[in-house]
Amino acid sequence: MKIEAAARLRAEKWSQPVTEDVKEHPPEGLFKKSADAIAKGLKKLHPDLKSAMSALNFYINRGGEDVPNKENLEKAKEKLRKLYGE
């Protein structure tokens, strides 16, 4: 019984370490802007492509199907790769 409770607690709190690791949170409304603005905003906050892409994916995944402008967010991924030269 103890093991089940511990597993349930871990499942409920999976995002806590991810959220705590984020040093800079994107400004309010950043993900509602154009793909270019999103990519440039994330580049200002993150030193490398991996962390910028992680922030964008975290937003997309946490929003689920309710994420507005999902196509725009996917375009922002392409823009990020170009900004970081990859």
N, C-alpha and C positions, 0 to 999 in steps of 0.2 A: 504494500500500500504506500509506503514512504517513497519508493522508487517512482511510482506513477505520479505522485504529487510533485516530485522534483522535476520530472520530465515535462509535466504540464507547465510548471513555472518557467522552465527554460524556453519552452515554445512560445509562451506569452511575452517574454522579454527579449526575443532574439535581436531586436533592432537597437536595444539600449547601447551595447558597445559600439555599434556603427555610428549612432547619433553622437555619442560622447567623443569619438575619434575625430569628428568633423570640427576642425579648428575655426573655420570661417563658414558661416551660413550665408547662402545667397540672399541678396536683398529681396524684400517683399515684392512679389509680382514679377520677378525676373523670368520665370518660366512661362509667363503669359505674353512675353514680347516676341519679336521676330527671331528666327533661327540665328541670324547674325548677332543680334543683341545678346541672346542667351550664350552663344559660344564666347563672345568677347567678355561678357560678365564673368563666366566661369574661369576663363583664362586669367583674369585679374586676381581671382581668389586662389587658384591652384597652380602650383609650380610645374606640374607635369600632366600629361594626357591621362594617365591612369587615374589620378585623383579627381580630375575634372569629369571624366567619363563616369566614374563611380558616383559622383554627386548627381549627375543627370540621370543615371540608371536608378539610383535610389529614389529619386522623385517619381520617375515613371512607374517603378514597381510598387511603391507605397500607395500611389493613386489608383491603381487598378484600372478598371474600365471607365472610371469617372474622370480620368485625366483629360483636361481640355487640350485641343490641338496636338494630339498624339503624332500626327504626321509632321507637324512643325518641330516637335521635339526630336523626331528621328532625323530631320534635316540638320538640326543643331549638332547631332553626333558627327555628321559628315563635315560640317564647318569646323568643329573642334579638331578633327584629324588634320584638316588643312592648316589651321592656325598653329598647331604643334609640329607641322612638317611631316606628318605621317600619312 
